[in-house]
Amino acid sequence: MPSFNLFSQAITSTLEPRVEINIVDSIGYDLNKFGEEYALEMSTWSNEKIDWFNTTFCYQRGHFTIPEKPIQDYVEEH
């Protein structure tokens, strides 16, 4: 007989097996490999490119900005 928690949800002692999903087959590439490769690339960025990335793609929680023009690629000035 199951017990019940504070929210009247039945708690049983048996665990149902989790469904295994092969992410690589599902989306076509390995997210961990992509993340590792991108992290290596990002480690070589200049401070100016890091600032561009942060101002272009990173927002504070609760803030939403709609760009007035399309996002421009980062171009290094030499």
LONUVO-96916 format. One line per field, with one value per residue (C-alpha): residue number from 0; x, y, z. Coordinates in nm, 3 decimals, decimal comma. Layout:
BEGIN
k <- c(NUM; ...) .
c1 <- c(X; ...) .
c2 <- c(Y; ...) .
c3 <- c(Z; ...) .
end
This chain:
BEGIN
k <- c(0; 1; 2; 3; 4; 5; 6; 7; 8; 9; 10; 11; 12; 13; 14; 15; 16; 17; 18; 19; 20; 21; 22; 23; 24; 25; 26; 27; 28; 29; 30; 31; 32; 33; 34; 35; 36; 37; 38; 39; 40; 41; 42; 43; 44; 45; 46; 47; 48; 49; 50; 51; 52; 53; 54; 55; 56; 57; 58; 59; 60; 61; 62; 63; 64; 65; 66; 67; 68; 69; 70; 71; 72; 73; 74; 75; 76; 77) .
c1 <- c(0,000; 0,149; 0,192; 0,091; 0,283; 0,158; 0,011; -0,186; 0,055; 0,099; 0,452; 0,545; 0,864; 0,912; 1,104; 1,000; 1,289; 1,380; 1,346; 1,687; 1,703; 2,001; 2,046; 2,300; 2,052; 1,771; 1,934; 2,218; 2,522; 2,681; 2,609; 2,897; 3,146; 3,008; 3,031; 3,390; 3,495; 3,318; 3,472; 3,818; 3,736; 3,601; 3,918; 4,110; 3,879; 4,005; 3,855; 3,681; 3,511; 3,406; 3,251; 3,073; 2,936; 2,815; 2,642; 2,489; 2,366; 2,364; 2,079; 1,993; 1,708; 1,380; 1,511; 1,420; 1,563; 1,447; 1,731; 1,648; 1,868; 1,995; 2,285; 2,612; 2,902; 3,199; 3,474; 3,817; 3,975; 4,343) .
c2 <- c(0,000; 0,336; 0,622; 0,978; 1,302; 1,646; 1,702; 1,374; 1,222; 0,848; 0,741; 0,388; 0,202; 0,083; 0,293; 0,291; 0,260; 0,578; 0,586; 0,605; 0,853; 0,868; 1,244; 1,207; 1,010; 1,247; 1,580; 1,467; 1,569; 1,522; 1,821; 1,740; 1,727; 2,051; 2,221; 2,109; 2,227; 2,562; 2,613; 2,562; 2,817; 3,066; 3,037; 3,198; 3,499; 3,851; 4,065; 4,273; 3,966; 3,848; 4,191; 4,179; 3,830; 3,930; 4,247; 4,071; 3,744; 3,768; 3,939; 3,995; 3,793; 3,973; 4,193; 4,141; 4,343; 4,333; 4,439; 4,727; 4,578; 4,227; 4,097; 4,176; 3,932; 4,018; 4,178; 4,219; 4,558; 4,546) .
c3 <- c(0,000; -0,100; 0,141; 0,060; 0,090; 0,190; -0,158; -0,162; -0,413; -0,382; -0,299; -0,396; -0,323; -0,681; -0,926; -1,287; -1,532; -1,711; -2,085; -2,248; -2,534; -2,762; -2,804; -3,085; -3,294; -3,201; -3,294; -3,519; -3,315; -2,974; -2,748; -2,513; -2,800; -2,944; -2,603; -2,550; -2,896; -2,854; -2,510; -2,664; -2,934; -2,680; -2,471; -2,759; -2,794; -2,735; -2,460; -2,726; -2,874; -2,527; -2,462; -2,801; -2,724; -2,377; -2,496; -2,798; -2,647; -2,265; -2,081; -1,719; -1,580; -1,630; -1,912; -2,274; -2,560; -2,920; -3,152; -3,385; -3,660; -3,736; -3,525; -3,698; -3,705; -3,488; -3,698; -3,545; -3,603; -3,691) .
end
